[in-house]
Amino acid sequence: MTEPKINKVWKCTVKWSDEVQDYVLQLPDDMLAAAGWEPGTTDVQWQENEDGTYSITEVKDDGIE
């Protein structure tokens, strides 16, 4: 059975963090809740789309998204 896809777009801003000395992307709480993701416990994979945007998908323990 495949999981339903979320049909919503979130816009996020990449910001510099002086604390970690790197760029960070803060994902909105409603996005995390909609995806069922927990901060620090969910592995994700980035995919560049043909229109210059990116998609993020969860990588399951078995390697399947």
ZISULFEN-V831676 format. One record per residue. N is the residue number from 1. RES is the residue in three letters. OMEGA is omega in radians with two decimals (none if undefined). NEAR is the number of other ideal C-beta (glycine too) atoms within 12 Angstrom. D_CENTER is the distance of its C-alpha to the mean C-alpha in Angstrom with 1 decimal. Layout:
BEGIN
n & res & omega & near & d_center
N & RES & OMEGA & NEAR & D_CENTER
N & RES & OMEGA & NEAR & D_CENTER
END
This chain:
BEGIN
n & res & omega & near & d_center
1 & MET & 3.11 & 3 & 21.9
2 & THR & 3.12 & 6 & 18.6
3 & GLU & 3.13 & 13 & 16.1
4 & PRO & 3.10 & 10 & 16.0
5 & LYS & 3.10 & 12 & 13.4
6 & ILE & -3.10 & 19 & 12.1
7 & ASN & 3.14 & 7 & 14.1
8 & LYS & 3.13 & 13 & 12.7
9 & VAL & 3.05 & 15 & 11.3
10 & TRP & 3.03 & 22 & 9.9
11 & LYS & -3.12 & 13 & 11.1
12 & CYS & 3.13 & 19 & 10.1
13 & THR & 3.05 & 12 & 12.5
14 & VAL & -3.11 & 13 & 12.5
15 & LYS & 3.05 & 13 & 15.4
16 & TRP & 3.08 & 12 & 17.8
17 & SER & 3.06 & 12 & 18.2
18 & ASP & -3.12 & 9 & 21.9
19 & GLU & -3.10 & 9 & 21.2
20 & VAL & 3.14 & 10 & 19.2
21 & GLN & 3.14 & 8 & 20.6
22 & ASP & 3.07 & 11 & 17.4
23 & TYR & 3.14 & 14 & 14.8
24 & VAL & 3.09 & 16 & 11.9
25 & LEU & 3.13 & 20 & 9.0
26 & GLN & 3.12 & 16 & 9.3
27 & LEU & -3.11 & 23 & 6.8
28 & PRO & -3.14 & 18 & 9.6
29 & ASP & -3.12 & 14 & 11.3
30 & ASP & 3.07 & 13 & 11.9
31 & MET & 3.11 & 22 & 8.3
32 & LEU & 3.14 & 22 & 7.9
33 & ALA & -3.13 & 15 & 11.4
34 & ALA & -3.13 & 19 & 11.2
35 & ALA & -3.09 & 25 & 8.8
36 & GLY & -3.10 & 14 & 11.0
37 & TRP & 3.07 & 22 & 8.7
38 & GLU & 3.12 & 14 & 10.8
39 & PRO & 3.08 & 15 & 10.2
40 & GLY & -3.10 & 9 & 11.6
41 & THR & -3.08 & 11 & 12.1
42 & THR & 3.06 & 20 & 9.1
43 & ASP & -3.12 & 18 & 8.9
44 & VAL & 3.11 & 23 & 6.1
45 & GLN & 3.12 & 16 & 7.6
46 & TRP & 3.07 & 15 & 7.4
47 & GLN & 3.09 & 14 & 10.0
48 & GLU & 3.12 & 11 & 12.3
49 & ASN & -3.09 & 12 & 13.9
50 & GLU & -3.09 & 8 & 17.6
51 & ASP & 3.12 & 8 & 17.5
52 & GLY & 3.07 & 7 & 15.9
53 & THR & 3.13 & 14 & 12.4
54 & TYR & 3.02 & 19 & 9.2
55 & SER & 3.12 & 20 & 7.2
56 & ILE & 3.09 & 25 & 4.2
57 & THR & 3.13 & 21 & 6.3
58 & GLU & 3.03 & 26 & 7.5
59 & VAL & -3.13 & 16 & 10.5
60 & LYS & -3.13 & 14 & 13.4
61 & ASP & -3.12 & 10 & 16.4
62 & ASP & 3.11 & 8 & 18.4
63 & GLY & -3.12 & 10 & 16.1
64 & ILE & 3.13 & 12 & 15.6
65 & GLU & none & 20 & 12.5
END
